[in-house]
C-alpha cells in the first residue's frame, strides 16, 4: 500500500468515518522543504 496524501486522509476521515475520532488540526500544514 502506498503512502496517501493529507488531502486523501482528510477526505476519507470526514466522508467515510475511517478515522474516529479525527482531528484535522493535528495534520501538519505543507512546508517548503527547500529552505
Secondary structure, DSSP 8 states (H G I E B T S, - for coil): -----HHHHHHHHHHH--SSS--GGGS-----TT-
